[in-house]
């Protein structure tokens, strides 16, 4: 079954976990990875990978030695990610609220980059952790379809506007902390 159909079925099943009816585009993935110095990235944590398009873009940019940990909770996406990337990523079927536990499990001293594909509610659940990590130099990237709501939710972060893409359904704005 195609990724778009799987994604749509997941949206129907649980709309709070999938913020859209279609997977994000490669154009959004490209915006999310803008202005990252990949030579300085030794550990990436990807939150809510969903379908494989984002993970593939991360792998295309990362050094071969970069540790890439993907946290995903939905079985259907876990299966897709395992099939495509089992030998190149560390896949954790877990809730993103367990990011500290996962970091310890893999003996990670510093997370260099956190990329979030999550809608607001799960992202809010790790607000404190994101604040702690970014204050220690972790780069953070996320996107939104609702910039006014997003700015309120992240008002206490030193977050910057990165870019916008019309070539996504719906169009999205990218924000980050470098």
Buried (B, 14 or more C-beta within 10 A) or exposed (E): EEBEEBBBEBBEEEEEBBBBBBBBBBBBBBBBBEEBEBEEBBBBBBBBBBBBBBBBBBBEBBEEEBBBBBBBBBEBBBEBBBEBBEEBBBBBBBBBEBBEEBBEEEEBEEBBBBBBBBBBEBBEBBEEBBBEBBEEEBBBBBBBBBBEEBBEBBEEBEBEEBBBBEEBBEEBBBBBBB
